[in-house]
């Protein structure tokens, strides 16, 4: 039996997403839960894709954001792990994720 991956990977701007393709972002200096690789902490990179693991819950406002950091590589980050995302968006997305997990 073949299981189809429901993930949606987008490499163009998405209306309602917290970032735009090609936007420069800075990864936070510290990872409270230790999930961000140390080599990425405090580094600046460029948004190259949006990844929606569960499109029905995440699209368009809560993607994982794929960031390319020159000389380091690429990784996925939540919006609140990037400093150029406005504070109101960070709070809103954290609350949205928390309520989705509880339901």
Secondary structure, DSSP 4 states (H G I P E B T S, - for coil): -PPPP--EEE-S--TT-SS-TT-EEEB-S--TTS-S-TTTTT-EEEEEEEEETTHHHHTTT--EEEEEETTTEEEEE-GGGBTTS-HHHHHHHHHHHHHHHH-
